[in-house]
Amino acid sequence: MIANFILVLCGVFTVFCAYKDFDWFMDNYKARPLVKLLGRNGARIFYMVIGVLFIVGGFLIKV
C-alpha cells in the first residue's frame, strides 16, 4: 500500500516536472544524456510516459 502510494507520487512528480520543463530537472546530470539523444522535447515526452507508467503501475501492482 505504501509502496503503491510512493510509486504514484513519483509518477506525478515526474510528469509535473517534465510538463513544466523545469531546468533543474532536465539539466540534471542523469538526464543530460537523454536530452542529448532525444532533444529537450523528446526527453520531456519520454519522462511524461515514464511518469504515467509509474502512476499506472502504482494503481495496478498489488504489493
C-alpha positions in Angstrom: 0.0 0.0 0.0 2.8 2.5 0.9 4.9 1.3 -2.0 2.0 1.9 -4.4 1.5 5.4 -3.0 5.2 6.2 -3.4 5.2 4.9 -6.9 2.2 7.1 -7.8 3.8 10.1 -6.1 7.0 9.6 -8.1 5.0 9.4 -11.3 3.1 12.6 -10.6 6.3 14.3 -9.7 8.0 13.2 -12.9 5.1 14.1 -15.2 4.7 17.5 -13.5 8.4 18.4 -13.8 8.6 17.3 -17.4 5.4 19.2 -18.3 6.6 22.4 -16.6 10.1 21.9 -18.2 12.0 22.7 -15.1 15.6 23.4 -15.8 16.8 21.8 -12.6 15.0 18.6 -13.7 16.0 18.5 -17.3 19.6 19.7 -16.8 20.3 17.1 -14.2 23.5 15.1 -14.9 21.4 11.9 -15.1 19.0 13.4 -17.6 21.6 15.1 -19.8 22.5 12.0 -22.0 18.8 11.5 -22.7 18.3 15.2 -23.6 21.3 15.0 -25.9 20.0 11.8 -27.5 16.3 12.8 -27.9 16.4 16.6 -27.7 14.7 18.5 -24.9 11.2 18.0 -26.1 11.8 14.3 -26.8 13.2 13.8 -23.3 10.2 15.7 -21.8 7.8 13.3 -23.7 9.9 10.3 -22.6 9.7 11.4 -18.9 6.0 12.0 -19.2 5.5 8.5 -20.5 7.7 7.1 -17.7 5.7 9.0 -15.2 2.4 7.8 -16.5 3.7 4.2 -16.4 4.7 4.8 -12.7 1.2 6.1 -11.9 -0.5 3.1 -13.7 1.9 0.7 -12.1 1.1 2.2 -8.7 -2.5 1.5 -9.1 -2.2 -1.9 -10.7 0.6 -3.6 -8.8 -0.6 -5.5 -5.7 2.2 -5.4 -3.1 
